[in-house]
Every structure is written in structure tokens, then in C-alpha cells.
Amino acid sequence: MNPYLRPINNVVRQMKAVPFPFPYVPQLVHLIVLTSVLLLFAGLFITIGLISQIAGVFRGLILDAQKHLRE
């Protein structure tokens, strides 16, 4: 399970819940900050989350191959 998936979903949910009454400036600042946080989590999701999952799969394959070679 990728540890950054839940925070990404929470940020998207918060972005959808931002109301837009007049004046729009505070809401736009709020959306800009949430968008930057979302981009940060997306970068971490790709670099740390997916790569660690791929590395775990390769580690499992290597250990299985070692087990079969010993037999």
C-alpha cells in the first residue's frame, strides 16, 4: 500500500470542499496552497511510493529465484 495515496485523496477532497463566495482572493490562495501540497504529494507518490513497491516486487522475485536455485 502506498503511504501517500490517503493524503492525496484528503487534499483532493479539501479542494472540492472550498466554497466560492465573494471576494474570491482567500479561496484562490487556499486553492493555490492545496494545489502545491497536492503536487508535492504526487511527486513523493511517484518517487518514493511506486519505486518502493517496485523494489519490493523485485526483491520477492529475487528471493524466490534464490529459493528455487537452492532446491
PQR file of N, CA, C, O and H, with PARSE charges and radii, in Angstrom:
ATOM      1  N   MET A   1       0.842  -1.187   0.000 -0.4000 1.5000
ATOM      2  CA  MET A   1       0.000   0.000   0.000 -0.0000 2.0000
ATOM      3  C   MET A   1       0.885   1.247   0.000  0.5500 1.7000
ATOM      4  O   MET A   1       1.818   1.358   0.795 -0.5500 1.4000
ATOM      5  N   ASN A   2       0.587   2.156  -0.875 -0.4000 1.5000
ATOM      6  CA  ASN A   2       1.366   3.386  -0.981 -0.0000 2.0000
ATOM      7  C   ASN A   2       0.966   4.346   0.134  0.5500 1.7000
ATOM      8  O   ASN A   2      -0.215   4.669   0.266 -0.5500 1.4000
ATOM      9  H   ASN A   2      -0.171   2.066  -1.521  0.4000 1.0000
ATOM     10  N   PRO A   3       1.928   4.813   0.943 -0.5600 1.5000
ATOM     11  CA  PRO A   3       1.575   5.667   2.084  0.2800 2.0000
ATOM     12  C   PRO A   3       1.106   7.059   1.692  0.5500 1.7000
ATOM     13  O   PRO A   3       0.565   7.771   2.538 -0.5500 1.4000
ATOM     14  N   TYR A   4       1.291   7.472   0.452 -0.4000 1.5000
ATOM     15  CA  TYR A   4       0.913   8.823   0.043 -0.0000 2.0000
ATOM     16  C   TYR A   4      -0.446   8.873  -0.645  0.5500 1.7000
ATOM     17  O   TYR A   4      -0.903   9.954  -1.014 -0.5500 1.4000
ATOM     18  H   TYR A   4       1.731   6.894  -0.235  0.4000 1.0000
ATOM     19  N   LEU A   5      -1.094   7.741  -0.825 -0.4000 1.5000
ATOM     20  CA  LEU A   5      -2.385   7.726  -1.505 -0.0000 2.0000
ATOM     21  C   LEU A   5      -3.475   8.364  -0.649  0.5500 1.7000
ATOM     22  O   LEU A   5      -4.282   9.137  -1.166 -0.5500 1.4000
ATOM     23  H   LEU A   5      -0.723   6.863  -0.525  0.4000 1.0000
ATOM     24  N   ARG A   6      -3.516   8.060   0.636 -0.4000 1.5000
ATOM     25  CA  ARG A   6      -4.545   8.621   1.517 -0.0000 2.0000
ATOM     26  C   ARG A   6      -4.412  10.134   1.666  0.5500 1.7000
ATOM     27  O   ARG A   6      -5.425  10.829   1.588 -0.5500 1.4000
ATOM     28  H   ARG A   6      -2.861   7.431   1.056  0.4000 1.0000
ATOM     29  N   PRO A   7      -3.191  10.688   1.879 -0.5600 1.5000
ATOM     30  CA  PRO A   7      -3.095  12.155   1.930  0.2800 2.0000
ATOM     31  C   PRO A   7      -3.483  12.837   0.626  0.5500 1.7000
ATOM     32  O   PRO A   7      -4.037  13.936   0.645 -0.5500 1.4000
ATOM     33  N   ILE A   8      -3.200  12.201  -0.504 -0.4000 1.5000
ATOM     34  CA  ILE A   8      -3.591  12.780  -1.792 -0.0000 2.0000
ATOM     35  C   ILE A   8      -5.110  12.838  -1.881  0.5500 1.7000
ATOM     36  O   ILE A   8      -5.665  13.847  -2.316 -0.5500 1.4000
ATOM     37  H   ILE A   8      -2.750  11.308  -0.520  0.4000 1.0000
ATOM     38  N   ASN A   9      -5.783  11.777  -1.478 -0.4000 1.5000
ATOM     39  CA  ASN A   9      -7.240  11.771  -1.504 -0.0000 2.0000
ATOM     40  C   ASN A   9      -7.815  12.823  -0.557  0.5500 1.7000
ATOM     41  O   ASN A   9      -8.817  13.460  -0.882 -0.5500 1.4000
ATOM     42  H   ASN A   9      -5.332  10.958  -1.124  0.4000 1.0000
ATOM     43  N   ASN A  10      -7.195  13.013   0.609 -0.4000 1.5000
ATOM     44  CA  ASN A  10      -7.670  14.025   1.553 -0.0000 2.0000
ATOM     45  C   ASN A  10      -7.522  15.431   0.986  0.5500 1.7000
ATOM     46  O   ASN A  10      -8.420  16.259   1.146 -0.5500 1.4000
ATOM     47  H   ASN A  10      -6.381  12.496   0.873  0.4000 1.0000
ATOM     48  N   VAL A  11      -6.408  15.711   0.328 -0.4000 1.5000
ATOM     49  CA  VAL A  11      -6.193  17.046  -0.249 -0.0000 2.0000
ATOM     50  C   VAL A  11      -7.190  17.305  -1.370  0.5500 1.7000
ATOM     51  O   VAL A  11      -7.725  18.409  -1.477 -0.5500 1.4000
ATOM     52  H   VAL A  11      -5.679  15.039   0.198  0.4000 1.0000
ATOM     53  N   VAL A  12      -7.444  16.311  -2.200 -0.4000 1.5000
ATOM     54  CA  VAL A  12      -8.421  16.478  -3.289 -0.0000 2.0000
ATOM     55  C   VAL A  12      -9.808  16.726  -2.707  0.5500 1.7000
ATOM     56  O   VAL A  12     -10.548  17.567  -3.217 -0.5500 1.4000
ATOM     57  H   VAL A  12      -7.010  15.414  -2.114  0.4000 1.0000
ATOM     58  N   ARG A  13     -10.167  16.015  -1.658 -0.4000 1.5000
ATOM     59  CA  ARG A  13     -11.460  16.212  -1.004 -0.0000 2.0000
ATOM     60  C   ARG A  13     -11.561  17.628  -0.440  0.5500 1.7000
ATOM     61  O   ARG A  13     -12.617  18.253  -0.535 -0.5500 1.4000
ATOM     62  H   ARG A  13      -9.566  15.332  -1.244  0.4000 1.0000
ATOM     63  N   GLN A  14     -10.475  18.144   0.146 -0.4000 1.5000
ATOM     64  CA  GLN A  14     -10.467  19.507   0.671 -0.0000 2.0000
ATOM     65  C   GLN A  14     -10.578  20.536  -0.448  0.5500 1.7000
ATOM     66  O   GLN A  14     -11.221  21.572  -0.281 -0.5500 1.4000
ATOM     67  H   GLN A  14      -9.617  17.636   0.223  0.4000 1.0000
ATOM     68  N   MET A  15      -9.952  20.252  -1.585 -0.4000 1.5000
ATOM     69  CA  MET A  15     -10.027  21.180  -2.710 -0.0000 2.0000
ATOM     70  C   MET A  15     -11.452  21.271  -3.245  0.5500 1.7000
ATOM     71  O   MET A  15     -11.914  22.350  -3.619 -0.5500 1.4000
ATOM     72  H   MET A  15      -9.429  19.411  -1.720  0.4000 1.0000
ATOM     73  N   LYS A  16     -12.140  20.146  -3.278 -0.4000 1.5000
ATOM     74  CA  LYS A  16     -13.524  20.150  -3.765 -0.0000 2.0000
ATOM     75  C   LYS A  16     -14.464  20.845  -2.795  0.5500 1.7000
ATOM     76  O   LYS A  16     -15.521  21.325  -3.205 -0.5500 1.4000
ATOM     77  H   LYS A  16     -11.765  19.270  -2.974  0.4000 1.0000
ATOM     78  N   ALA A  17     -14.104  20.911  -1.518 -0.4000 1.5000
ATOM     79  CA  ALA A  17     -14.989  21.484  -0.499 -0.0000 2.0000
ATOM     80  C   ALA A  17     -14.794  22.987  -0.308  0.5500 1.7000
ATOM     81  O   ALA A  17     -15.476  23.581   0.528 -0.5500 1.4000
ATOM     82  H   ALA A  17     -13.245  20.522  -1.186  0.4000 1.0000
ATOM     83  N   VAL A  18     -13.892  23.618  -1.047 -0.4000 1.5000
ATOM     84  CA  VAL A  18     -13.658  25.058  -0.886 -0.0000 2.0000
ATOM     85  C   VAL A  18     -14.841  25.816  -1.482  0.5500 1.7000
ATOM     86  O   VAL A  18     -15.114  25.683  -2.675 -0.5500 1.4000
ATOM     87  H   VAL A  18     -13.338  23.136  -1.726  0.4000 1.0000
ATOM     88  N   PRO A  19     -15.555  26.619  -0.665 -0.5600 1.5000
ATOM     89  CA  PRO A  19     -16.667  27.410  -1.206  0.2800 2.0000
ATOM     90  C   PRO A  19     -16.136  28.647  -1.933  0.5500 1.7000
ATOM     91  O   PRO A  19     -15.010  29.078  -1.683 -0.5500 1.4000
ATOM     92  N   PHE A  20     -16.936  29.214  -2.825 -0.4000 1.5000
ATOM     93  CA  PHE A  20     -16.511  30.377  -3.589 -0.0000 2.0000
ATOM     94  C   PHE A  20     -17.453  31.568  -3.431  0.5500 1.7000
ATOM     95  O   PHE A  20     -18.037  32.022  -4.414 -0.5500 1.4000
ATOM     96  H   PHE A  20     -17.850  28.865  -3.028  0.4000 1.0000
ATOM     97  N   PRO A  21     -17.611  32.086  -2.196 -0.5600 1.5000
ATOM     98  CA  PRO A  21     -18.366  33.342  -2.061  0.2800 2.0000
ATOM     99  C   PRO A  21     -17.467  34.531  -2.410  0.5500 1.7000
ATOM    100  O   PRO A  21     -16.242  34.413  -2.447 -0.5500 1.4000
ATOM    101  N   PHE A  22     -18.096  35.664  -2.662 -0.4000 1.5000
ATOM    102  CA  PHE A  22     -17.323  36.869  -2.984 -0.0000 2.0000
ATOM    103  C   PHE A  22     -16.698  37.402  -1.717  0.5500 1.7000
ATOM    104  O   PHE A  22     -17.403  37.370  -0.708 -0.5500 1.4000
ATOM    105  H   PHE A  22     -19.091  35.760  -2.632  0.4000 1.0000
ATOM    106  N   PRO A  23     -15.508  37.873  -1.628 -0.5600 1.5000
ATOM    107  CA  PRO A  23     -14.408  38.004  -2.591  0.2800 2.0000
ATOM    108  C   PRO A  23     -13.682  36.674  -2.772  0.5500 1.7000
ATOM    109  O   PRO A  23     -13.636  35.843  -1.866 -0.5500 1.4000
ATOM    110  N   TYR A  24     -13.130  36.499  -3.939 -0.4000 1.5000
ATOM    111  CA  TYR A  24     -12.539  35.221  -4.303 -0.0000 2.0000
ATOM    112  C   TYR A  24     -11.076  35.075  -3.916  0.5500 1.7000
ATOM    113  O   TYR A  24     -10.532  33.977  -4.033 -0.5500 1.4000
ATOM    114  H   TYR A  24     -13.167  37.174  -4.676  0.4000 1.0000
ATOM    115  N   VAL A  25     -10.425  36.118  -3.466 -0.4000 1.5000
ATOM    116  CA  VAL A  25      -8.982  36.088  -3.205 -0.0000 2.0000
ATOM    117  C   VAL A  25      -8.595  35.063  -2.134  0.5500 1.7000
ATOM    118  O   VAL A  25      -7.660  34.297  -2.369 -0.5500 1.4000
ATOM    119  H   VAL A  25     -10.866  37.010  -3.371  0.4000 1.0000
ATOM    120  N   PRO A  26      -9.259  35.001  -0.971 -0.5600 1.5000
ATOM    121  CA  PRO A  26      -8.852  33.989   0.025  0.2800 2.0000
ATOM    122  C   PRO A  26      -9.029  32.553  -0.477  0.5500 1.7000
ATOM    123  O   PRO A  26      -8.217  31.676  -0.182 -0.5500 1.4000
ATOM    124  N   GLN A  27     -10.100  32.328  -1.236 -0.4000 1.5000
ATOM    125  CA  GLN A  27     -10.320  30.980  -1.768 -0.0000 2.0000
ATOM    126  C   GLN A  27      -9.276  30.618  -2.816  0.5500 1.7000
ATOM    127  O   GLN A  27      -8.847  29.467  -2.896 -0.5500 1.4000
ATOM    128  H   GLN A  27     -10.760  33.040  -1.475  0.4000 1.0000
ATOM    129  N   LEU A  28      -8.867  31.595  -3.620 -0.4000 1.5000
ATOM    130  CA  LEU A  28      -7.830  31.321  -4.611 -0.0000 2.0000
ATOM    131  C   LEU A  28      -6.495  31.028  -3.941  0.5500 1.7000
ATOM    132  O   LEU A  28      -5.760  30.145  -4.384 -0.5500 1.4000
ATOM    133  H   LEU A  28      -9.216  32.530  -3.555  0.4000 1.0000
ATOM    134  N   VAL A  29      -6.174  31.756  -2.882 -0.4000 1.5000
ATOM    135  CA  VAL A  29      -4.937  31.480  -2.145 -0.0000 2.0000
ATOM    136  C   VAL A  29      -5.009  30.084  -1.527  0.5500 1.7000
ATOM    137  O   VAL A  29      -4.031  29.336  -1.546 -0.5500 1.4000
ATOM    138  H   VAL A  29      -6.770  32.473  -2.521  0.4000 1.0000
ATOM    139  N   HIS A  30      -6.170  29.743  -0.983 -0.4000 1.5000
ATOM    140  CA  HIS A  30      -6.371  28.409  -0.396 -0.0000 2.0000
ATOM    141  C   HIS A  30      -6.175  27.327  -1.453  0.5500 1.7000
ATOM    142  O   HIS A  30      -5.504  26.326  -1.199 -0.5500 1.4000
ATOM    143  H   HIS A  30      -6.965  30.350  -0.968  0.4000 1.0000
ATOM    144  N   LEU A  31      -6.751  27.519  -2.631 -0.4000 1.5000
ATOM    145  CA  LEU A  31      -6.602  26.529  -3.706 -0.0000 2.0000
ATOM    146  C   LEU A  31      -5.163  26.449  -4.211  0.5500 1.7000
ATOM    147  O   LEU A  31      -4.690  25.364  -4.550 -0.5500 1.4000
ATOM    148  H   LEU A  31      -7.296  28.331  -2.838  0.4000 1.0000
ATOM    149  N   ILE A  32      -4.468  27.568  -4.267 -0.4000 1.5000
ATOM    150  CA  ILE A  32      -3.070  27.549  -4.704 -0.0000 2.0000
ATOM    151  C   ILE A  32      -2.216  26.763  -3.715  0.5500 1.7000
ATOM    152  O   ILE A  32      -1.367  25.968  -4.118 -0.5500 1.4000
ATOM    153  H   ILE A  32      -4.851  28.450  -3.992  0.4000 1.0000
ATOM    154  N   VAL A  33      -2.438  26.981  -2.431 -0.4000 1.5000
ATOM    155  CA  VAL A  33      -1.677  26.240  -1.414 -0.0000 2.0000
ATOM    156  C   VAL A  33      -2.005  24.754  -1.483  0.5500 1.7000
ATOM    157  O   VAL A  33      -1.098  23.922  -1.436 -0.5500 1.4000
ATOM    158  H   VAL A  33      -3.128  27.626  -2.103  0.4000 1.0000
ATOM    159  N   LEU A  34      -3.292  24.405  -1.594 -0.4000 1.5000
ATOM    160  CA  LEU A  34      -3.664  22.989  -1.686 -0.0000 2.0000
ATOM    161  C   LEU A  34      -3.114  22.341  -2.955  0.5500 1.7000
ATOM    162  O   LEU A  34      -2.739  21.169  -2.940 -0.5500 1.4000
ATOM    163  H   LEU A  34      -4.028  25.081  -1.632  0.4000 1.0000
ATOM    164  N   THR A  35      -3.065  23.095  -4.050 -0.4000 1.5000
ATOM    165  CA  THR A  35      -2.504  22.558  -5.287 -0.0000 2.0000
ATOM    166  C   THR A  35      -1.015  22.297  -5.141  0.5500 1.7000
ATOM    167  O   THR A  35      -0.511  21.285  -5.628 -0.5500 1.4000
ATOM    168  H   THR A  35      -3.371  24.047  -4.062  0.4000 1.0000
ATOM    169  N   SER A  36      -0.305  23.200  -4.474 -0.4000 1.5000
ATOM    170  CA  SER A  36       1.131  22.971  -4.269 -0.0000 2.0000
ATOM    171  C   SER A  36       1.377  21.764  -3.362  0.5500 1.7000
ATOM    172  O   SER A  36       2.311  20.996  -3.592 -0.5500 1.4000
ATOM    173  H   SER A  36      -0.714  24.022  -4.077  0.4000 1.0000
ATOM    174  N   VAL A  37       0.546  21.595  -2.335 -0.4000 1.5000
ATOM    175  CA  VAL A  37       0.671  20.418  -1.469 -0.0000 2.0000
ATOM    176  C   VAL A  37       0.355  19.152  -2.259  0.5500 1.7000
ATOM    177  O   VAL A  37       1.023  18.131  -2.094 -0.5500 1.4000
ATOM    178  H   VAL A  37      -0.213  22.219  -2.148  0.4000 1.0000
ATOM    179  N   LEU A  38      -0.657  19.218  -3.111 -0.4000 1.5000
ATOM    180  CA  LEU A  38      -1.015  18.068  -3.941 -0.0000 2.0000
ATOM    181  C   LEU A  38       0.121  17.697  -4.887  0.5500 1.7000
ATOM    182  O   LEU A  38       0.399  16.515  -5.084 -0.5500 1.4000
ATOM    183  H   LEU A  38      -1.200  20.047  -3.245  0.4000 1.0000
ATOM    184  N   LEU A  39       0.780  18.698  -5.473 -0.4000 1.5000
ATOM    185  CA  LEU A  39       1.922  18.419  -6.358 -0.0000 2.0000
ATOM    186  C   LEU A  39       3.084  17.805  -5.582  0.5500 1.7000
ATOM    187  O   LEU A  39       3.773  16.921  -6.090 -0.5500 1.4000
ATOM    188  H   LEU A  39       0.554  19.659  -5.313  0.4000 1.0000
ATOM    189  N   LEU A  40       3.300  18.272  -4.353 -0.4000 1.5000
ATOM    190  CA  LEU A  40       4.350  17.693  -3.522 -0.0000 2.0000
ATOM    191  C   LEU A  40       4.054  16.229  -3.215  0.5500 1.7000
ATOM    192  O   LEU A  40       4.935  15.378  -3.338 -0.5500 1.4000
ATOM    193  H   LEU A  40       2.740  18.990  -3.940  0.4000 1.0000
ATOM    194  N   PHE A  41       2.817  15.932  -2.816 -0.4000 1.5000
ATOM    195  CA  PHE A  41       2.442  14.550  -2.522 -0.0000 2.0000
ATOM    196  C   PHE A  41       2.496  13.682  -3.780  0.5500 1.7000
ATOM    197  O   PHE A  41       2.873  12.512  -3.708 -0.5500 1.4000
ATOM    198  H   PHE A  41       2.101  16.623  -2.716  0.4000 1.0000
ATOM    199  N   ALA A  42       2.126  14.241  -4.923 -0.4000 1.5000
ATOM    200  CA  ALA A  42       2.201  13.471  -6.174 -0.0000 2.0000
ATOM    201  C   ALA A  42       3.648  13.127  -6.502  0.5500 1.7000
ATOM    202  O   ALA A  42       3.942  12.015  -6.942 -0.5500 1.4000
ATOM    203  H   ALA A  42       1.821  15.191  -4.982  0.4000 1.0000
ATOM    204  N   GLY A  43       4.554  14.083  -6.288 -0.4000 1.5000
ATOM    205  CA  GLY A  43       5.976  13.798  -6.509 -0.0000 2.0000
ATOM    206  C   GLY A  43       6.488  12.728  -5.573  0.5500 1.7000
ATOM    207  O   GLY A  43       7.230  11.836  -5.985 -0.5500 1.4000
ATOM    208  H   GLY A  43       4.316  14.986  -5.930  0.4000 1.0000
ATOM    209  N   LEU A  44       6.095  12.813  -4.309 -0.4000 1.5000
ATOM    210  CA  LEU A  44       6.509  11.785  -3.345 -0.0000 2.0000
ATOM    211  C   LEU A  44       5.876  10.436  -3.672  0.5500 1.7000
ATOM    212  O   LEU A  44       6.509   9.393  -3.505 -0.5500 1.4000
ATOM    213  H   LEU A  44       5.493  13.538  -3.974  0.4000 1.0000
ATOM    214  N   PHE A  45       4.619  10.457  -4.140 -0.4000 1.5000
ATOM    215  CA  PHE A  45       3.924   9.227  -4.518 -0.0000 2.0000
ATOM    216  C   PHE A  45       4.687   8.506  -5.614  0.5500 1.7000
ATOM    217  O   PHE A  45       4.856   7.287  -5.572 -0.5500 1.4000
ATOM    218  H   PHE A  45       4.105  11.305  -4.276  0.4000 1.0000
ATOM    219  N   ILE A  46       5.146   9.270  -6.597 -0.4000 1.5000
ATOM    220  CA  ILE A  46       5.848   8.662  -7.725 -0.0000 2.0000
ATOM    221  C   ILE A  46       7.249   8.219  -7.328  0.5500 1.7000
ATOM    222  O   ILE A  46       7.656   7.097  -7.629 -0.5500 1.4000
ATOM    223  H   ILE A  46       5.009  10.260  -6.632  0.4000 1.0000
ATOM    224  N   THR A  47       7.990   9.097  -6.651 -0.4000 1.5000
ATOM    225  CA  THR A  47       9.392   8.781  -6.382 -0.0000 2.0000
ATOM    226  C   THR A  47       9.568   7.776  -5.255  0.5500 1.7000
ATOM    227  O   THR A  47      10.372   6.852  -5.376 -0.5500 1.4000
ATOM    228  H   THR A  47       7.660  10.009  -6.407  0.4000 1.0000
ATOM    229  N   ILE A  48       8.845   7.937  -4.181 -0.4000 1.5000
ATOM    230  CA  ILE A  48       9.047   7.059  -3.025 -0.0000 2.0000
ATOM    231  C   ILE A  48       8.073   5.894  -3.037  0.5500 1.7000
ATOM    232  O   ILE A  48       8.482   4.744  -2.879 -0.5500 1.4000
ATOM    233  H   ILE A  48       8.192   8.688  -4.083  0.4000 1.0000
ATOM    234  N   GLY A  49       6.793   6.175  -3.223 -0.4000 1.5000
ATOM    235  CA  GLY A  49       5.765   5.143  -3.119 -0.0000 2.0000
ATOM    236  C   GLY A  49       5.853   4.065  -4.180  0.5500 1.7000
ATOM    237  O   GLY A  49       5.930   2.878  -3.865 -0.5500 1.4000
ATOM    238  H   GLY A  49       6.461   7.109  -3.352  0.4000 1.0000
ATOM    239  N   LEU A  50       5.841   4.481  -5.441 -0.4000 1.5000
ATOM    240  CA  LEU A  50       5.846   3.491  -6.517 -0.0000 2.0000
ATOM    241  C   LEU A  50       7.178   2.771  -6.623  0.5500 1.7000
ATOM    242  O   LEU A  50       7.222   1.566  -6.869 -0.5500 1.4000
ATOM    243  H   LEU A  50       5.778   5.446  -5.697  0.4000 1.0000
ATOM    244  N   ILE A  51       8.261   3.507  -6.437 -0.4000 1.5000
ATOM    245  CA  ILE A  51       9.576   2.877  -6.548 -0.0000 2.0000
ATOM    246  C   ILE A  51       9.782   1.856  -5.432  0.5500 1.7000
ATOM    247  O   ILE A  51      10.372   0.801  -5.663 -0.5500 1.4000
ATOM    248  H   ILE A  51       8.226   4.487  -6.237  0.4000 1.0000
ATOM    249  N   SER A  52       9.303   2.157  -4.227 -0.4000 1.5000
ATOM    250  CA  SER A  52       9.449   1.185  -3.137 -0.0000 2.0000
ATOM    251  C   SER A  52       8.597  -0.054  -3.389  0.5500 1.7000
ATOM    252  O   SER A  52       8.999  -1.166  -3.048 -0.5500 1.4000
ATOM    253  H   SER A  52       8.823   3.014  -4.039  0.4000 1.0000
ATOM    254  N   GLN A  53       7.417   0.137  -3.987 -0.4000 1.5000
ATOM    255  CA  GLN A  53       6.596  -1.028  -4.317 -0.0000 2.0000
ATOM    256  C   GLN A  53       7.260  -1.876  -5.397  0.5500 1.7000
ATOM    257  O   GLN A  53       7.263  -3.104  -5.308 -0.5500 1.4000
ATOM    258  H   GLN A  53       7.091   1.041  -4.264  0.4000 1.0000
ATOM    259  N   ILE A  54       7.816  -1.235  -6.406 -0.4000 1.5000
ATOM    260  CA  ILE A  54       8.506  -1.967  -7.473 -0.0000 2.0000
ATOM    261  C   ILE A  54       9.726  -2.692  -6.912  0.5500 1.7000
ATOM    262  O   ILE A  54       9.991  -3.839  -7.271 -0.5500 1.4000
ATOM    263  H   ILE A  54       7.813  -0.237  -6.479  0.4000 1.0000
ATOM    264  N   ALA A  55      10.469  -2.020  -6.028 -0.4000 1.5000
ATOM    265  CA  ALA A  55      11.637  -2.659  -5.415 -0.0000 2.0000
ATOM    266  C   ALA A  55      11.224  -3.855  -4.575  0.5500 1.7000
ATOM    267  O   ALA A  55      11.931  -4.863  -4.548 -0.5500 1.4000
ATOM    268  H   ALA A  55      10.254  -1.088  -5.736  0.4000 1.0000
ATOM    269  N   GLY A  56      10.085  -3.761  -3.887 -0.4000 1.5000
ATOM    270  CA  GLY A  56       9.591  -4.892  -3.103 -0.0000 2.0000
ATOM    271  C   GLY A  56       9.233  -6.080  -3.978  0.5500 1.7000
ATOM    272  O   GLY A  56       9.482  -7.227  -3.605 -0.5500 1.4000
ATOM    273  H   GLY A  56       9.511  -2.942  -3.909  0.4000 1.0000
ATOM    274  N   VAL A  57       8.652  -5.816  -5.137 -0.4000 1.5000
ATOM    275  CA  VAL A  57       8.315  -6.899  -6.067 -0.0000 2.0000
ATOM    276  C   VAL A  57       9.583  -7.558  -6.584  0.5500 1.7000
ATOM    277  O   VAL A  57       9.671  -8.786  -6.624 -0.5500 1.4000
ATOM    278  H   VAL A  57       8.450  -4.885  -5.440  0.4000 1.0000
ATOM    279  N   PHE A  58      10.574  -6.752  -6.985 -0.4000 1.5000
ATOM    280  CA  PHE A  58      11.831  -7.322  -7.463 -0.0000 2.0000
ATOM    281  C   PHE A  58      12.544  -8.107  -6.367  0.5500 1.7000
ATOM    282  O   PHE A  58      13.147  -9.143  -6.646 -0.5500 1.4000
ATOM    283  H   PHE A  58      10.502  -5.755  -6.953  0.4000 1.0000
ATOM    284  N   ARG A  59      12.486  -7.631  -5.134 -0.4000 1.5000
ATOM    285  CA  ARG A  59      13.108  -8.350  -4.012 -0.0000 2.0000
ATOM    286  C   ARG A  59      12.443  -9.711  -3.826  0.5500 1.7000
ATOM    287  O   ARG A  59      13.118 -10.717  -3.608 -0.5500 1.4000
ATOM    288  H   ARG A  59      11.996  -6.789  -4.908  0.4000 1.0000
ATOM    289  N   GLY A  60      11.119  -9.732  -3.915 -0.4000 1.5000
ATOM    290  CA  GLY A  60      10.408 -11.000  -3.814 -0.0000 2.0000
ATOM    291  C   GLY A  60      10.774 -11.954  -4.933  0.5500 1.7000
ATOM    292  O   GLY A  60      10.932 -13.152  -4.698 -0.5500 1.4000
ATOM    293  H   GLY A  60      10.571  -8.915  -4.093  0.4000 1.0000
ATOM    294  N   LEU A  61      10.910 -11.445  -6.143 -0.4000 1.5000
ATOM    295  CA  LEU A  61      11.304 -12.289  -7.271 -0.0000 2.0000
ATOM    296  C   LEU A  61      12.716 -12.837  -7.090  0.5500 1.7000
ATOM    297  O   LEU A  61      12.979 -14.000  -7.395 -0.5500 1.4000
ATOM    298  H   LEU A  61      10.782 -10.472  -6.334  0.4000 1.0000
ATOM    299  N   ILE A  62      13.619 -11.999  -6.595 -0.4000 1.5000
ATOM    300  CA  ILE A  62      14.993 -12.448  -6.379 -0.0000 2.0000
ATOM    301  C   ILE A  62      15.046 -13.518  -5.298  0.5500 1.7000
ATOM    302  O   ILE A  62      15.749 -14.517  -5.450 -0.5500 1.4000
ATOM    303  H   ILE A  62      13.405 -11.055  -6.347  0.4000 1.0000
ATOM    304  N   LEU A  63      14.311 -13.319  -4.212 -0.4000 1.5000
ATOM    305  CA  LEU A  63      14.305 -14.321  -3.142 -0.0000 2.0000
ATOM    306  C   LEU A  63      13.684 -15.634  -3.605  0.5500 1.7000
ATOM    307  O   LEU A  63      14.153 -16.708  -3.226 -0.5500 1.4000
ATOM    308  H   LEU A  63      13.740 -12.508  -4.089  0.4000 1.0000
ATOM    309  N   ASP A  64      12.632 -15.558  -4.423 -0.4000 1.5000
ATOM    310  CA  ASP A  64      12.039 -16.784  -4.974 -0.0000 2.0000
ATOM    311  C   ASP A  64      13.006 -17.496  -5.909  0.5500 1.7000
ATOM    312  O   ASP A  64      13.088 -18.724  -5.903 -0.5500 1.4000
ATOM    313  H   ASP A  64      12.252 -14.685  -4.730  0.4000 1.0000
ATOM    314  N   ALA A  65      13.741 -16.726  -6.717 -0.4000 1.5000
ATOM    315  CA  ALA A  65      14.712 -17.338  -7.620 -0.0000 2.0000
ATOM    316  C   ALA A  65      15.836 -18.005  -6.835  0.5500 1.7000
ATOM    317  O   ALA A  65      16.290 -19.087  -7.207 -0.5500 1.4000
ATOM    318  H   ALA A  65      13.674 -15.728  -6.722  0.4000 1.0000
ATOM    319  N   GLN A  66      16.290 -17.373  -5.753 -0.4000 1.5000
ATOM    320  CA  GLN A  66      17.315 -17.989  -4.910 -0.0000 2.0000
ATOM    321  C   GLN A  66      16.798 -19.276  -4.275  0.5500 1.7000
ATOM    322  O   GLN A  66      17.524 -20.266  -4.183 -0.5500 1.4000
ATOM    323  H   GLN A  66      15.921 -16.495  -5.451  0.4000 1.0000
ATOM    324  N   LYS A  67      15.562 -19.257  -3.844 -0.4000 1.5000
ATOM    325  CA  LYS A  67      14.968 -20.445  -3.236 -0.0000 2.0000
ATOM    326  C   LYS A  67      14.893 -21.593  -4.231  0.5500 1.7000
ATOM    327  O   LYS A  67      15.192 -22.737  -3.889 -0.5500 1.4000
ATOM    328  H   LYS A  67      14.972 -18.453  -3.919  0.4000 1.0000
ATOM    329  N   HIS A  68      14.497 -21.290  -5.455 -0.4000 1.5000
ATOM    330  CA  HIS A  68      14.404 -22.340  -6.475 -0.0000 2.0000
ATOM    331  C   HIS A  68      15.778 -22.856  -6.901  0.5500 1.7000
ATOM    332  O   HIS A  68      15.921 -24.032  -7.235 -0.5500 1.4000
ATOM    333  H   HIS A  68      14.254 -20.360  -5.733  0.4000 1.0000
ATOM    334  N   LEU A  69      16.787 -21.985  -6.892 -0.4000 1.5000
ATOM    335  CA  LEU A  69      18.129 -22.428  -7.253 -0.0000 2.0000
ATOM    336  C   LEU A  69      18.721 -23.344  -6.173  0.5500 1.7000
ATOM    337  O   LEU A  69      19.490 -24.253  -6.483 -0.5500 1.4000
ATOM    338  H   LEU A  69      16.670 -21.029  -6.621  0.4000 1.0000
ATOM    339  N   ARG A  70      18.367 -23.105  -4.930 -0.4000 1.5000
ATOM    340  CA  ARG A  70      18.875 -23.969  -3.847 -0.0000 2.0000
ATOM    341  C   ARG A  70      18.256 -25.344  -3.888  0.5500 1.7000
ATOM    342  O   ARG A  70      18.873 -26.314  -3.447 -0.5500 1.4000
ATOM    343  H   ARG A  70      17.741 -22.366  -4.678  0.4000 1.0000
ATOM    344  N   GLU A  71      17.068 -25.447  -4.399 -0.4000 1.5000
ATOM    345  CA  GLU A  71      16.386 -26.754  -4.458 -0.0000 2.0000
ATOM    346  C   GLU A  71      16.829 -27.567  -5.601  0.5500 1.7000
ATOM    347  O   GLU A  71      16.350 -28.686  -5.786 -0.5500 1.4000
ATOM    348  H   GLU A  71      16.567 -24.659  -4.756  0.4000 1.0000
TER
END
